[in-house]
């Protein structure tokens, strides 16, 4: 009997969520046949069988969060050594291992929060009512939580609906946003680009990509990674542009590689392929890594300016708001021109205000060109 564990999926990932099993107990499998799909940081990955054999047991159900090294399945080997595939995450065992994934529907243990002052009776009441004391503001002496505080919190929770644990992409996004909030020192500059000379039907995204390329060449400090632990930065020669894409499942940011050396036609094909992969949830993990700067064209949904989130180690993200018309003076006369609001958020640890302002000015200058 062989126990098959969740292998190391790379990129420093420590866990994954089971999406679906492709086999069941009693099924016979061949080497490298997909056993199950798991979701990592924004990508769905198929885990193959390490060898031919019969599935004796599986551990974990769709929706369970499992750690690297946790037992996924028990396989009774069959055939010869030629039946073996690329063996990863495989350990020999003579005993049935204990399941390491949480049973379906069971909530994960709550993380320890701040220290709470509360009597044993109040703690018991909170347990009966399902109230997390770390989320309750105490009104008693020295901030102690009272029974009345717990009852008020329980009444509030009752009207808020049941807890819905974040899963998959939303869970990964929440962790990334928390990391960014903890590490980055954000600052934002805004302006409005005049695009009144654009021809009808101009591709806004491609024009923004071209403008970012021009800005990175004019001010390379924003096409960089900041390494907080080393208190240093790395300027990137190649521009690998992250493109924020909104979906019902959460935010994906696939990377359009080497945008500075590609033709508009090639970039358009790359964008369409990325959109198709995101819709199908088949984005390879490597295409979600290594962005040197990011674009968020949120204006297609609404809004003009935004204080965006810089995801380290990147140091900048450019946001484009909703295209609109505005009245501006031309030769002493008011004229109506199309305008594109821009927001540039940068990590002030690595980027100076002047560098950010020059980057934004270069973006606007390129966008102002008719072609």
N, C-alpha and C positions, 0 to 999 in steps of 0.2 A: 504494500500500500504506500502511496506517495501523497504527501500533502503539498498542495500548490498554493503559494502565498502571493499577495499583491506585490509585484516587482517594483523596483525603483523606476519611476516614470520620468526621472530627470528634472532639471530646472529647479532643484531644491524642494520639490513637492513632497509633502508629508502625508497626504491623505487624498482620497477620492470618494466620489459618491457613486454607488451602483445605479446604473440607468436601466439595464435589462440583462437578464440571463438568456443566452442563446441555446443552452442545453439544459437537460433535466437529469435527475437521478435515474440511473439505469441506461442512459444513452451511451453509445459507443462513439468515441471521437478519434480523429486522426491528428497527427502532429501538425501544429500551426493552425488548426481549425479554431475560429473565434469561439471562445467560451462565454464571454460577457462583455458588455460595454460599460465603461465607467466615465464619469465626468470629472475632469481636473479643472484647472484654472482656465475656464472658458472654452474648453475643447472636450469633445467626446472621443474616447480612445477605446479601440477594441483590444482585449487581452486574449492572446491565442493560447491554445493548449500546448504544454511543453512536450508532450509525447502522446502516442496512441494508447488507448485504454478505455475502461468503462468508468463512468462517473458514479462513484459510490456515495458521495454526499456533497452538498453545496452548503455554504455558510453565507448568510447575508441575503437581504431582499432588496428590491429596487427602492431607492430612497435612503438606504443605510449609508452612513459615513464610515469608511474603513481606513485604517492606517496602513502605511507601507509595512509589509512583513506580516500582515494579518492573513490567516488562513482563508482561502476562498473556496477551495474544493479538495476532495480526496479522490484520487484516481488510482484504479487498479491497473497496473501496466499490462500491455499485451504486445505480442510481436517481438521483434528483435531490435538490436541497437539501431538498425536502419530506420525504424519507426520514429525515432526521437527527432524532435525539431530543435529549435533554439531554446534550450532549457534555461529559463530564468524564473526565480521565485519558487524553486522546487526543493523540497526537503523530504528525506525518507523518514517514515514513522511507523511504529508498530502499534501505536495507541491512537485512539480517536481523539483528536485535539478538541479543546474547548472552543466553541464559537467565539470569535473576537469582535464580530460586528454586532452592533446594537440590534435587538429585535425590531421588526418593522413596527412603526407607530410609537416606539418608546422614545421619549424626549431625552436628549443628551443632558448630562449633569450640568447644572448651572455653574458658570465660572464664579470664583470668589470675588465678591465686590468689596466695597469699603467696610471697615469695621463698624459694627452696629451695636449700640447700647440698647438692650432690651432684656426684660426679665424672662425667666423660663416659661411663665404663663403666657406672656405675649408671644414668645417664639412658638409655643404650641398652638396658639390661636392662628398665627400666620401660616403654620403648616396645614391646619385644617382648611383654611380659606384659600390656600394656594397663592399666598402673597410672598414675594421676594423682599425680605426686609431691607436689602441694600438699596432698593428703589423707593423706600419710604422716608420722608422727612419727619424726624421725630419732633414732637411738641412738648415732650417732658423735660425734666431737669437735665441740664447739660446735653440736650439733644436726644435724650432717650426716646425710643419709640414706645408709644402707649397702645393700649387695646383700641382706643378710639381712632388712633392713626391707622392701625391695621384694618379696622372696619371701613374707614373712609376709602382706603386704597382698594379694598375688595369691592366696594360699591362702584368705584371708578372702573375697575377691570371688568366688572360684569357688563357695563354698558359699552365696553370697547370691543367686544367680540373675542373669539378664542385666539390664542397665540399661534401664529403661522411662522414656523422656523424658515429662515431663508435657505434656499437650496440652489445648487448649481451656479449659474452665472451671477445671480443676485448675491449669493453668498460670497463668491470671489470678489465681486465689485465692492461689497461692504468692507471686506478686509483690505482691499487696495486703497479705498478711500480713507480708512482709518490710518493706514500706514502713511499715506500722503499727508494727512492732517498732523500726524505726529512728527514727521521729518521735515517737511518743506516750509520755508518762510515765504508765503506768497505775496505778490504785489501785482496789480493790474493797471494797465494803461489802455485807454479807449480812444477811438477816433472814428471818422466816417469817410469812406473812400468814395470818390466821384466816379461812377461807372456809366455816365450819360452817353459816352461815345462808343459803348459796346454795340456791336451789330445785333440784330434780333436773333434770338435763339442761341446766344453765347452760352457755353457750358460753364456755369458758375464754379463747379468743383475743380475743373481743369484750370481755370484761370487762377483760382486760389492756390492750387498746387504750384503753378508756374511762379506766382508771386512769392510764395514761401521759398522757392529755390533762389530767386533773386535776392531775397532778404538774407538768407543764410550765407550767400556769397558776399553780401555787403557787410554783414555783421555776424561772423562765425561763432561768436560767443554763445549764441542761442541754439546752435546745433551741437549741443554738448551734453555730456553726462557729468553730474556732480557726485563724487564719492564721499559721502559724509564722514565715514569712519576714517578716511585718509585725509579729510579736509583738502581735497584737491579735485580738479576737473580734467576731463579728457575732451578735447575738441575733435569732432568727427569730420573727416573729409567727405565721406559719402552721406547723402541725405536719405535716410530711411524714414518715411513719413507714416506715422500712425493715423488712421482714419477712423474717427469715432462713428460707430453705427448703432442706432437705436433699434432694439427688438422688444417683443413682449417679454422675452425671457430675461432681458437685461442688456447691459452695454457691452458691445464687442469693439475692440480696437485692433483690427488686423493691420499689418504693416505693408505698405507699398514700397518696394525696395528701389534704391538708387534712382529716385525720381529726377535727379538733375541730369541724367544722361539718356533719358527715354523720350521718345517722340510722343506727341499728343495721342496719336492713334494707339500706341502701345500702352500708354497710361490708361486710356479709356477701356481697353480690353482687360487690363489688370483690375480696374475698379469693378467692372461687371463680373469678373470671375470671383472677386472677393465678396461681392453682394450675394452671388449664388451660393458660395460656400457658407456664408453666415446664415442664410435662410435654411440651408440644409443641415446646419450644425456639423459641417465636415471640415472646418478650418483646421489645418495642421497646427500642432502646438508651436512649431518653429515660426509660423507666420503671425503669431501673437507676441513675439519677443523681439527685442532689439531696436525698437523705434528710437530715433534720435530727436524727434520733435513731432508734435501731434496737431492735427486739424480737427476742429469740431464745427461742422456747418449746421448749427442748431436752428438757424433762421428759417429753414424749410418747415419747421414746426411752429415757430413763433418766437417773439422776443427780439430785442435789438442788441443789448449788451449783457455780459455776464462775467462774474468772477469765477473762472473755471478752475479745475483742479489739476495741478501738475503731478504726474505720477513719477516718482524717482525711479531711476537716476536721471531722467530727463529734466531739463531746466525750463522748458517753455511749451505752451500750448496756445494756438491761435484759434479764436472763435469768430465765426461769421454770423451776423444776425440777419433779420428779415430785410430783404431788398424792398425799398420804398422810394417814393418820390418826395423831393423837398424843393423849396424855393431858395435859390441862391442868386447873388448879384453877378451879372456878366455885362461888362462894358457899361456899367452904371444902370443897367436895367434888370429887373427881377425875371429870372427864368426858372423853369421847372426841370430838375435833373434827377436821374435815378441815382440812388445812394445805397451803399453797402456798409452797415455798421460793423466795426471790428473791435474785438477785445483780445488783448494779449496779456496772459497771466504768466509770470515768470518766477523762478526761485531766486529770491533776493540774496541768498547765500552765495550764489555763483554768478549772478548777472547784475550789473549796475543799471541804474535807471536810465542813464544815457545810452547804454547799449540797447536796452529794450526800446527806447524811443526811436533810435536810428533803425532798428529792425522793422518797427511798425511803419516808419516813414518809407522804407524801401518797399514794403508790401503795398502801400497805398500808391506809390509812384508807378509800380508795375500794373496795378489794377486800373489806373487812370488811362493807360494806353488803349487805343481803339482795337487793336488786334494783338 
